[in-house]
Amino acid sequence: MTSTADQPEITMKSLKAADPRWCTGCGDYTILVGLRKFMVNYQLKPEETINVSGIGCSGRIPHYMNTYGFHGVHGRAVPLALGSVLANSNFNIFIHSGDGDSLSIGGNHLLHGIHKNFNCVYLLFDNEIYGLTKNQSSPTTRQGLSTMTQPRGTALEPINPVRFALGAGASFVASTAEWMPKHMLDTIEAAFNHKGFALVHIAQRCPKFNPTSWNHKTSDWVSFIEHENGIQADLKAAPDATKMTHDPSDLSKAFEVSEGVPDRFGLFYQAEKITYDELIRNQIKDTKQLSKDDILSPFKI
């Protein structure tokens, strides 16, 4: 790897690839800009960064970042990212996945990705609707909301993505909102500096198909969790928000405060756990080298 001094400066312009194409007012624009700002702040090299996605509005992110990228099939971003980590642990891995991509068709892969705890930042774009296919109920759609698939109102209570991650044994779980830029950047930074599978739930506006999901113009409904080892409240973006103290090392308390999701933001839980990629590399390192005949001989009939 070459030193930063030998590389041209990473800028917002240099990270731009294709022009983004989303609906007017879509929160994906803000997340895209925030990720570019983070890469500029950290001077992350594009050739050492991979953006991976599934299907959905969030799936377009790899096309708009001048880095390596995978635009995978629906719900399968996690195995693509895991393969990348196992092939080369030096890459910075960002996974982009929507609420449907993550918690419906991709729920099994998300579960095992969290369980394996391989090193990545998982950004869960939650607009509480299937937006790309134009207004169907998703796993996080609020109960009672009329959609194209459930015009009389969404029948089930929504899945809580934070509680799902905590229950699956995640080593890092946080929530933020794309219209709170400082809080979002601070959250991505904390996730990036965490060793393991860092899940960041991002509340995301969808004014076209779900304009009532979050009222970003007011903040009296917002609740921040803070701690010296957590993420500080963004009262500039949410001046009327409430705050509460929560130690992110306390798992049982994390479950309790997560009941406030999707209106509660901050770092819910963080713990040190060995990563799957580290386990596999240690296994390979400690494995005795065998000849081809020795490898195949146990399989003789």
C-alpha positions as CSV (number, residue, x, y, z in Angstrom):
1,M,0.0,0.0,0.0
2,T,1.3,3.4,-0.9
3,S,1.4,6.3,1.6
4,T,-1.2,9.1,1.7
5,A,1.6,11.5,0.8
6,D,2.1,9.8,-2.6
7,Q,-1.6,10.0,-3.4
8,P,-3.7,13.0,-4.8
9,E,-6.0,14.6,-2.3
10,I,-9.4,12.9,-2.0
11,T,-12.1,15.5,-2.7
12,M,-15.9,15.6,-3.1
13,K,-15.4,16.0,-6.8
14,S,-12.9,13.2,-7.2
15,L,-15.4,10.8,-5.4
16,K,-18.2,11.6,-7.8
17,A,-19.0,9.1,-10.5
18,A,-22.4,9.1,-12.3
19,D,-25.0,11.8,-11.6
20,P,-27.5,10.4,-9.0
21,R,-31.1,9.8,-10.1
22,W,-33.6,9.8,-7.3
23,C,-36.9,11.5,-6.7
24,T,-36.8,15.2,-5.6
25,G,-36.2,15.5,-1.9
26,C,-35.1,11.9,-1.5
27,G,-32.9,11.3,1.6
28,D,-30.6,9.2,-0.4
29,Y,-29.0,12.3,-1.7
30,T,-28.1,13.4,1.8
31,I,-26.6,10.0,2.7
32,L,-24.5,10.0,-0.5
33,V,-23.1,13.4,0.2
34,G,-22.5,12.4,3.9
35,L,-20.5,9.3,2.8
36,R,-18.4,11.4,0.4
37,K,-17.7,13.9,3.2
38,F,-16.7,11.1,5.5
39,M,-14.3,9.7,3.0
40,V,-12.8,13.2,2.4
41,N,-12.4,13.8,6.2
42,Y,-10.6,10.5,6.5
43,Q,-8.9,10.7,3.1
44,L,-10.0,7.1,2.4
45,K,-8.5,6.0,-0.9
46,P,-11.1,5.0,-3.5
47,E,-8.9,2.0,-4.6
48,E,-9.1,0.7,-1.0
49,T,-12.8,1.2,-0.6
50,I,-15.8,-1.0,-1.7
51,N,-19.4,0.1,-1.7
52,V,-21.8,-2.9,-1.8
53,S,-25.5,-2.8,-2.3
54,G,-28.6,-4.9,-3.0
55,I,-31.7,-3.8,-4.8
56,G,-33.7,-0.7,-4.1
57,C,-33.2,3.0,-4.1
58,S,-30.2,2.6,-1.9
59,G,-28.8,0.0,-4.4
60,R,-27.7,2.8,-6.7
61,I,-25.0,4.1,-4.3
62,P,-22.1,2.1,-5.8
63,H,-22.8,3.7,-9.2
64,Y,-22.4,7.2,-7.7
65,M,-19.2,6.6,-5.8
66,N,-15.8,6.7,-7.5
67,T,-14.7,3.5,-5.7
68,Y,-14.9,-0.2,-6.2
69,G,-18.4,-1.4,-6.0
70,F,-20.9,-4.3,-6.2
71,H,-24.5,-3.8,-7.2
72,G,-25.8,-7.2,-6.2
73,V,-29.1,-9.0,-6.3
74,H,-32.0,-8.4,-3.9
75,G,-31.0,-9.0,-0.3
76,R,-27.6,-10.4,-1.1
77,A,-25.2,-7.5,-0.3
78,V,-23.9,-9.2,2.9
79,P,-22.4,-12.3,1.2
80,L,-20.8,-10.1,-1.5
81,A,-19.2,-8.0,1.2
82,L,-18.1,-11.0,3.2
83,G,-16.4,-12.5,0.2
84,S,-14.6,-9.2,-0.3
85,V,-13.4,-9.0,3.3
86,L,-12.1,-12.6,3.2
87,A,-10.3,-12.0,-0.1
88,N,-8.6,-8.8,1.2
89,S,-9.0,-7.5,4.7
90,N,-7.4,-4.2,3.9
91,F,-10.5,-2.9,2.1
92,N,-12.9,-0.4,3.7
93,I,-16.3,-2.0,3.2
94,F,-19.6,-0.1,3.2
95,I,-22.9,-2.0,2.7
96,H,-25.9,0.0,1.6
97,S,-29.3,-1.7,2.0
98,G,-32.9,-0.5,2.4
99,D,-35.5,-1.6,5.0
100,G,-37.0,-4.1,2.5
101,D,-33.7,-5.3,1.2
102,S,-32.4,-5.8,4.7
103,L,-35.3,-7.1,6.7
104,S,-37.4,-9.0,4.2
105,I,-35.7,-10.9,1.4
106,G,-32.3,-10.2,2.9
107,G,-33.2,-10.8,6.5
108,N,-31.5,-14.2,6.6
109,H,-28.2,-12.8,5.3
110,L,-28.3,-9.8,7.6
111,L,-28.8,-12.2,10.6
112,H,-25.8,-14.3,9.7
113,G,-23.7,-11.2,8.7
114,I,-24.3,-9.8,12.2
115,H,-23.5,-13.3,13.7
116,K,-20.3,-13.6,11.8
117,N,-19.3,-10.1,12.9
118,F,-17.0,-9.5,9.9
119,N,-15.5,-6.1,9.5
120,C,-17.8,-3.6,7.7
121,V,-20.1,-0.6,8.0
122,Y,-23.7,-1.6,7.3
123,L,-25.9,1.4,6.4
124,L,-29.6,0.5,6.7
125,F,-31.6,3.1,4.7
126,D,-35.0,3.1,6.3
127,N,-37.7,5.1,4.5
128,E,-40.4,2.7,5.9
129,I,-41.7,1.8,2.4
130,Y,-40.8,0.0,-0.8
131,G,-40.0,3.2,-2.8
132,L,-38.3,1.9,-6.0
133,T,-41.4,-0.2,-6.8
134,K,-43.6,2.7,-5.9
135,N,-45.4,2.4,-2.5
136,Q,-45.7,-1.1,-1.1
137,S,-45.7,-2.0,2.6
138,S,-42.2,-2.9,3.9
139,P,-41.1,-4.6,7.1
140,T,-40.8,-1.2,8.8
141,T,-44.0,0.5,7.4
142,R,-46.0,1.9,10.3
143,Q,-49.2,0.1,11.2
144,G,-52.2,1.6,9.5
145,L,-50.4,3.3,6.6
146,S,-52.3,2.8,3.3
147,T,-50.1,1.4,0.6
148,M,-50.5,-0.1,-2.9
149,T,-50.3,-3.6,-1.4
150,Q,-52.4,-2.9,1.7
151,P,-54.8,0.0,0.7
152,R,-56.9,-0.5,3.9
153,G,-53.8,0.1,6.0
154,T,-50.7,-1.9,6.8
155,A,-51.8,-4.7,9.1
156,L,-48.7,-5.6,11.1
157,E,-46.7,-3.6,13.6
158,P,-43.3,-2.7,12.1
159,I,-40.1,-4.6,12.7
160,N,-37.7,-2.6,15.0
161,P,-34.3,-2.8,13.1
162,V,-32.3,-1.8,16.2
163,R,-33.9,-4.5,18.4
164,F,-33.5,-7.0,15.5
165,A,-29.7,-6.3,15.5
166,L,-29.4,-6.4,19.3
167,G,-31.2,-9.7,19.4
168,A,-29.0,-11.2,16.7
169,G,-25.9,-10.3,18.8
170,A,-24.5,-7.3,17.0
171,S,-21.3,-5.8,18.3
172,F,-22.3,-2.3,17.2
173,V,-25.8,-0.8,16.8
174,A,-26.6,2.8,16.2
175,S,-29.4,5.0,14.8
176,T,-29.2,8.4,13.1
177,A,-31.2,10.5,10.5
178,E,-30.0,11.8,7.2
179,W,-31.4,15.3,7.8
180,M,-29.1,15.6,10.9
181,P,-25.8,15.8,9.1
182,K,-23.4,16.2,12.0
183,H,-25.0,13.3,13.9
184,M,-25.0,11.1,10.8
185,L,-21.3,11.8,10.2
186,D,-20.4,11.2,13.8
187,T,-22.3,8.0,13.7
188,I,-20.6,6.8,10.5
189,E,-17.2,7.7,12.0
190,A,-18.0,5.7,15.2
191,A,-19.1,2.7,13.1
192,F,-16.0,2.9,10.8
193,N,-13.7,2.9,13.9
194,H,-15.4,-0.1,15.3
195,K,-13.8,-3.5,14.7
196,G,-16.6,-5.8,13.4
197,F,-20.1,-5.6,11.9
198,A,-21.3,-2.1,12.6
199,L,-25.0,-1.6,11.9
200,V,-26.2,2.0,11.4
201,H,-29.9,2.5,11.1
202,I,-30.6,5.7,9.1
203,A,-34.0,7.3,9.2
204,Q,-34.5,8.4,5.6
205,R,-37.1,10.7,4.0
206,C,-39.2,9.5,1.1
207,P,-41.4,12.5,0.2
208,K,-42.7,10.9,-2.9
209,F,-44.2,7.7,-1.5
210,N,-44.1,8.0,2.3
211,P,-44.1,11.7,3.2
212,T,-45.6,11.1,6.7
213,S,-42.9,8.8,8.0
214,W,-40.8,11.4,9.8
215,N,-41.5,15.1,10.2
216,H,-38.0,16.5,9.6
217,K,-39.3,20.1,9.9
218,T,-39.9,19.7,13.6
219,S,-37.8,18.0,16.3
220,D,-40.0,17.8,19.5
221,W,-40.5,14.1,18.7
222,V,-36.8,13.4,18.5
223,S,-35.0,11.6,21.4
224,F,-31.2,11.4,21.6
225,I,-29.2,8.9,23.7
226,E,-25.8,10.2,24.8
227,H,-22.8,9.0,26.8
228,E,-19.1,9.8,27.0
229,N,-18.5,6.6,25.0
230,G,-21.4,7.3,22.7
231,I,-22.5,9.8,20.1
232,Q,-23.4,13.4,21.1
233,A,-26.8,14.9,20.3
234,D,-27.2,17.2,17.3
235,L,-29.3,20.0,18.8
236,K,-28.5,22.3,15.9
237,A,-30.4,20.0,13.6
238,A,-33.0,19.1,16.3
239,P,-33.2,22.0,18.7
240,D,-36.4,20.8,20.5
241,A,-35.2,17.2,21.0
242,T,-35.0,15.5,24.3
243,K,-31.8,13.8,25.6
244,M,-31.2,10.8,27.9
245,T,-28.0,9.2,29.1
246,H,-27.3,5.6,28.1
247,D,-24.1,3.5,28.5
248,P,-23.6,1.6,25.2
249,S,-21.8,-1.2,27.0
250,D,-25.1,-2.1,28.8
251,L,-26.9,-4.6,26.6
252,S,-30.0,-5.1,28.7
253,K,-30.5,-1.3,28.9
254,A,-29.9,-1.1,25.1
255,F,-33.0,-3.3,24.6
256,E,-35.0,-1.1,26.9
257,V,-34.1,2.2,25.3
258,S,-34.5,0.7,21.8
259,E,-38.2,0.7,22.4
260,G,-38.1,4.4,21.3
261,V,-37.0,3.5,17.8
262,P,-37.7,4.9,15.2
263,D,-37.8,8.2,17.0
264,R,-34.6,7.6,19.2
265,F,-31.1,8.2,17.9
266,G,-27.6,7.5,19.1
267,L,-25.3,4.6,20.0
268,F,-27.3,1.8,21.5
269,Y,-24.7,-0.9,22.0
270,Q,-21.0,-1.5,21.3
271,A,-18.8,-4.4,22.4
272,E,-15.5,-6.0,21.5
273,K,-15.9,-9.4,19.7
274,I,-13.6,-11.4,17.5
275,T,-14.4,-11.0,13.8
276,Y,-15.2,-13.9,11.4
277,D,-12.4,-12.8,9.0
278,E,-9.9,-12.9,11.8
279,L,-11.1,-16.4,12.9
280,I,-10.7,-17.7,9.3
281,R,-7.3,-16.2,8.8
282,N,-6.1,-17.6,12.1
283,Q,-7.5,-21.0,11.1
284,I,-5.6,-20.8,7.7
285,K,-2.4,-19.7,9.4
286,D,-2.5,-22.6,11.9
287,T,-3.4,-25.2,9.2
288,K,-0.7,-27.7,8.2
289,Q,0.2,-27.6,4.6
290,L,-0.7,-30.8,2.7
291,S,0.1,-32.2,-0.7
292,K,-2.7,-32.7,-3.2
293,D,-2.6,-36.5,-2.6
294,D,-2.9,-36.0,1.2
295,I,-5.9,-33.7,0.8
296,L,-7.7,-36.1,-1.5
297,S,-6.9,-39.4,0.1
298,P,-9.6,-39.3,2.8
299,F,-12.2,-39.1,0.0
300,K,-11.1,-42.3,-1.7
301,I,-13.9,-44.9,-2.0
